[in-house]
Amino acid sequence: VALLTTAPLSHRLAGRMALRMAALRRFCSKPVPLGLESPNSVKASLKQFTETAKGFSFSAYFEEKYFWGKANVGPFFLLLLFTPTIYRSVKDIYWTRQLRKLNTEEIISDRYEWLKLNMIKDEVEAALLEKVPAGGFQPLQLGPSTPP
């Protein structure tokens, strides 16, 4: 039986750390001298996007030979496929907001109406209490108090 010797623990850790550093270095951007703009910066990518958007021509894109041969048609067909869903979602969002606003307005209107009716009721009660005789009202009795 042959004994397998493994590398010491420190060598294995060093190997892992080297792989980790290589992976980390791969994702880091290259250093750019001061005064020059990084090609991966947000400003540069935004500038590139605006240039491609300005250079876009619908007539050239939808020309048959270019459309089926060279153009990236995936986004176009995805938009075509999802247009009904997008339309319904936007419509639902719009009407939900409008009805929520209307509901709030109705609640506020109902509260004002309730307040107005209660204020009128309070005024009527106050006016009636002013007309009460000093001893109060005598109870109304129908018929004799004792049976005949």
Sequence and secondary structure as in RCSB ss.txt:
>XXXX:A:sequence
VALLTTAPLSHRLAGRMALRMAALRRFCSKPVPLGLESPNSVKASLKQFTETAKGFSFSAYFEEKYFWGKANVGP
FFLLLLFTPTIYRSVKDIYWTRQLRKLNTEEIISDRYEWLKLNMIKDEVEAALLEKVPAGGFQPLQLGPSTPP
>XXXX:A:secstr
        HHHHHHHHHHHHHHHHHHHS     TTS  TTSHHHHHHHHHHHHHT  HHHHTSHHHHHHTS  HH
HHHHHHHHHHHHHHHHHHHHHHHHHHHHHHHHHHHHHHHHHHHHHHHHHHHHHHHTS TT       S SS  
